[in-house]
Amino acid sequence: MYHNHVVETLPEARQLPWQQVAPRYPAMEGYRMLLIVLAVLVAAAAAPLLAGDSAMALLTLPLAVLVVILVGWHRVELAKRFRYVVREQDIHSAEGIFWQKHTALSYSRIQHIAIEQGPWERRFGLARLRLFSAGSSSAELELPGLEEAQAQQLRQWLLERIGPQ
């Protein structure tokens, strides 16, 4: 029978020393959703009123509020639950509330590492680290909600591991 002793001695995912994102990341997602909430509520109230149907506005507005609250809660919870671990040979991320997604990317497969900051990330001093592998047009693994300095440090550390390209 075949045995792979290296793989057999690896720790289970729940035993890994997971890193959480920056505490400001869920707050940033909450504020971003608040802005979207305001836009949706204005549109939900204005559309029926502009059409001259005030009864429809009374039905549309509470439904819009409920949907936006649920979507906002979901985004904030996703941000709170995102975690990652940097191991000897790979980097591993886990995300999700109801459906869990685990991604592991070996350092030997990393071709490019990018740090991205949108306006919201800049305002909160956060960054997103994106790791690309060969043949992929999108990031194979993303680490959102990192402190700017932490993203730079992790990028440099990973670049040293993957060697000259």
C-alpha positions, -999 to 999 in steps of 0.1 A, spaced: 0 0 0 12 35 -9 21 59 20 30 95 17 46 102 51 50 140 44 12 144 37 3 120 65 21 142 91 5 175 80 -18 191 107 -55 193 100 -68 227 89 -85 235 122 -52 230 140 -34 256 119 -23 290 135 -49 311 116 -44 348 112 -75 371 112 -78 402 91 -74 437 105 -101 446 130 -110 477 108 -118 455 78 -153 444 90 -160 481 100 -149 492 65 -173 467 49 -201 479 72 -196 515 62 -194 506 26 -227 487 29 -242 517 47 -235 538 17 -251 512 -6 -281 510 18 -287 547 16 -286 546 -22 -310 516 -24 -334 531 1 -336 564 -18 -342 545 -51 -367 522 -35 -387 551 -21 -383 574 -51 -392 550 -79 -429 543 -69 -434 579 -58 -422 592 -92 -446 567 -109 -474 581 -87 -480 550 -67 -476 558 -30 -491 525 -20 -463 506 -38 -438 528 -20 -451 516 13 -446 480 2 -413 485 -16 -395 504 12 -397 478 40 -387 450 16 -357 470 4 -347 477 40 -349 440 48 -329 429 18 -302 455 24 -299 446 61 -295 410 53 -269 417 26 -251 441 48 -250 416 77 -236 389 53 -208 412 40 -197 422 75 -198 385 88 -178 374 57 -152 400 66 -151 389 103 -147 353 94 -120 355 67 -87 340 79 -54 328 65 -22 310 75 13 312 60 30 278 61 64 265 51 54 255 16 21 273 9 -4 299 20 -39 289 29 -71 309 32 -105 301 45 -137 321 41 -175 318 42 -204 316 66 -227 289 53 -205 276 25 -168 273 35 -141 279 9 -106 268 16 -78 277 -8 -41 267 -6 -15 280 -30 20 265 -31 48 291 -33 62 272 -63 31 281 -83 31 318 -75 40 339 -106 30 374 -95 20 392 -63 0 424 -63 -11 448 -35 -43 466 -43 -60 495 -25 -93 510 -35 -106 543 -20 -122 525 9 -91 505 17 -69 537 16 -93 555 39 -90 527 65 -53 520 60 -59 485 46 -48 466 15 -56 435 -4 -28 410 -14 -35 392 -46 -15 361 -56 -15 349 -92 -3 316 -106 8 306 -141 -20 304 -166 -45 323 -145 -60 356 -156 -74 363 -121 -59 360 -86 -57 324 -74 -58 336 -38 -67 370 -22 -60 382 13 -83 412 19 -83 434 50 -46 435 57 -29 464 73 -8 483 47 25 475 63 15 439 69 6 435 32 40 450 21 59 428 46 40 396 35 45 404 -2 83 409 4 85 377 24 66 357 -3 88 372 -31 119 359 -12 103 324 -11 94 322 -48 128 334 -59 137 352 -92 111 351 -119 
